[in-house]
Amino acid sequence: MKNTDMTISDVEKKLEALGMELRNVRGTTTEVYTRIVGYYRSVKNWNRGKREEYNYRTAYNVPEKLPETQAGPVETPTVIENESSMNVSRIASYQYFYRTTCPNCPPVKSYLSELGFSGNDINVDMDEGYNLAGNLAVCATPTVIFRNAKGEEIFRASNLQELVKSFEKEQAAV
């Protein structure tokens, strides 16, 4: 019997047989590993609470290319190799990146005001500040970028301790 000569009942029997075969397909169990508390571990070995948390996780797909409105050149930060060569006299201005909810930002702002340099305060909670921070590879607040008269980055610090340490070294060298 050719395939074209099959009757409707033959087709139904064939479909039923394929359906039974499909219902009886058995695969192998896949073991899923994912990150938990800083390291990777099999999900089947997690406690009940962590497994429940895993069910609420959302997987994100990062596009290969961002839309033109979001993409742009990222300026690679130029960080001085030796903090003692910073030379305060080279600093013409600074950019201070902060968030309104950041507990570490006010002490940095206070210290900057004591230094007496001119600069810009940039709130990364605002779209404009967020975009600028992204373009300059600023990944944390507070971050201060010091620039020379040509606008070139000569140094950056991400917390009060780095700032104090750098300027104390400079003061000791004088």
C-alpha positions as CSV (number, residue, x, y, z in Angstrom):
1,M,0.0,0.0,0.0
2,K,1.4,3.4,-1.0
3,N,1.3,6.4,1.3
4,T,-1.2,8.1,-1.0
5,D,-3.5,5.0,-0.9
6,M,-3.9,5.2,3.0
7,T,-7.4,5.5,4.2
8,I,-8.5,7.8,7.0
9,S,-8.6,4.9,9.5
10,D,-5.0,3.9,8.6
11,V,-3.9,7.5,9.2
12,E,-5.8,7.6,12.6
13,K,-4.1,4.2,13.6
14,K,-0.7,5.6,12.6
15,L,-1.3,8.8,14.6
16,E,-2.5,6.8,17.6
17,A,0.6,4.6,17.5
18,L,2.9,7.7,17.2
19,G,1.0,9.3,20.1
20,M,1.6,6.2,22.3
21,E,5.2,6.2,21.3
22,L,5.5,9.9,22.2
23,R,3.9,9.4,25.6
24,N,6.4,6.7,26.4
25,V,9.5,8.7,25.6
26,R,11.8,8.8,28.6
27,G,14.8,11.0,28.8
28,T,17.6,11.4,31.3
29,T,17.4,13.7,34.3
30,T,19.3,16.9,33.8
31,E,21.3,18.2,36.7
32,V,21.1,22.0,37.0
33,Y,24.0,23.9,38.6
34,T,23.6,27.5,39.5
35,R,25.2,30.1,41.8
36,I,24.2,30.1,45.4
37,V,25.8,32.2,48.2
38,G,28.9,32.8,46.1
39,Y,29.6,29.4,44.6
40,Y,28.0,26.9,42.2
41,R,26.1,23.9,43.4
42,S,23.6,21.4,42.1
43,V,20.0,22.7,42.6
44,K,18.9,19.3,43.8
45,N,21.2,19.6,46.8
46,W,19.8,22.9,47.9
47,N,17.6,23.2,51.0
48,R,13.8,23.7,50.5
49,G,14.0,27.5,51.0
50,K,16.7,28.0,48.4
51,R,14.9,25.8,45.9
52,E,11.8,27.9,46.4
53,E,13.9,31.1,45.8
54,Y,15.3,29.5,42.6
55,N,11.7,29.2,41.2
56,Y,11.3,33.0,41.4
57,R,14.6,33.8,39.6
58,T,14.4,35.5,36.3
59,A,16.8,34.7,33.5
60,Y,18.0,37.6,31.4
61,N,19.3,37.5,27.9
62,V,21.9,40.2,27.1
63,P,21.6,41.3,23.5
64,E,24.7,40.9,21.4
65,K,24.4,44.5,20.3
66,L,22.7,47.3,22.2
67,P,20.4,49.7,20.3
68,E,22.2,52.7,18.9
69,T,20.5,55.0,21.4
70,Q,22.1,53.1,24.3
71,A,25.4,52.1,22.8
72,G,28.3,54.4,22.8
73,P,32.0,54.5,23.2
74,V,33.1,53.6,26.7
75,E,36.0,55.7,27.8
76,T,38.6,53.4,29.5
77,P,39.7,54.9,32.8
78,T,43.3,56.0,32.9
79,V,44.5,55.3,36.4
80,I,47.9,56.4,37.5
81,E,50.2,53.5,38.2
82,N,51.9,55.0,41.3
83,E,49.7,57.0,43.6
84,S,52.7,58.9,44.9
85,S,53.2,60.4,41.4
86,M,49.7,61.9,41.5
87,N,51.0,65.5,42.0
88,V,48.1,67.6,43.4
89,S,49.3,70.6,41.3
90,R,48.2,68.7,38.1
91,I,44.5,68.5,39.3
92,A,42.3,71.0,37.6
93,S,38.9,69.6,38.4
94,Y,37.0,66.6,39.5
95,Q,33.8,64.7,38.8
96,Y,32.0,63.3,41.9
97,F,29.5,60.5,41.2
98,Y,27.0,59.9,44.0
99,R,23.6,58.5,44.8
100,T,21.1,60.2,47.2
101,T,20.7,56.9,49.1
102,C,24.5,56.1,49.3
103,P,25.7,56.1,52.9
104,N,29.3,56.5,51.9
105,C,28.8,59.5,49.6
106,P,28.4,62.4,52.1
107,P,31.8,61.8,53.8
108,V,33.5,61.9,50.4
109,K,31.6,65.1,49.4
110,S,32.7,66.7,52.7
111,Y,36.3,65.7,52.1
112,L,36.2,67.1,48.6
113,S,35.0,70.4,49.9
114,E,38.0,70.5,52.2
115,L,40.4,70.0,49.3
116,G,39.2,73.1,47.6
117,F,39.2,71.9,43.9
118,S,36.5,72.9,41.6
119,G,34.3,70.1,40.2
120,N,30.9,68.7,39.3
121,D,28.6,66.7,41.4
122,I,26.8,64.1,39.3
123,N,23.8,62.3,40.7
124,V,23.6,58.8,39.1
125,D,20.0,58.5,40.2
126,M,19.2,60.9,37.3
127,D,19.2,59.6,33.7
128,E,21.8,62.0,32.6
129,G,24.2,61.1,35.5
130,Y,23.6,57.4,35.0
131,N,24.4,57.6,31.3
132,L,27.6,59.7,32.0
133,A,28.7,57.2,34.6
134,G,28.2,54.3,32.1
135,N,30.2,56.1,29.5
136,L,33.1,56.7,32.0
137,A,33.0,53.1,33.4
138,V,31.9,54.3,36.8
139,C,30.5,51.2,38.5
140,A,30.1,52.3,42.1
141,T,29.3,55.3,44.2
142,P,30.9,57.3,45.4
143,T,33.5,57.6,42.7
144,V,35.6,60.7,42.1
145,I,37.5,61.3,38.9
146,F,40.3,63.9,39.0
147,R,41.2,65.6,35.7
148,N,44.1,67.7,34.6
149,A,43.7,71.1,32.7
150,K,43.4,69.2,29.4
151,G,40.4,67.2,30.8
152,E,42.4,64.0,30.9
153,E,41.8,61.6,33.8
154,I,44.7,61.5,36.1
155,F,43.3,59.6,39.1
156,R,40.1,58.1,40.4
157,A,39.0,57.0,43.9
158,S,35.9,55.0,45.0
159,N,35.9,55.7,48.7
160,L,37.0,58.0,51.4
161,Q,39.9,55.9,52.5
162,E,41.4,55.9,48.9
163,L,41.1,59.7,48.8
164,V,42.6,60.4,52.2
165,K,45.4,57.9,51.6
166,S,46.3,59.5,48.2
167,F,46.3,63.1,49.5
168,E,48.2,62.1,52.6
169,K,50.9,60.6,50.5
170,E,51.0,63.7,48.4
171,Q,51.3,65.9,51.4
172,A,54.1,63.8,52.9
173,A,56.0,64.1,49.6
174,V,55.9,67.9,49.7
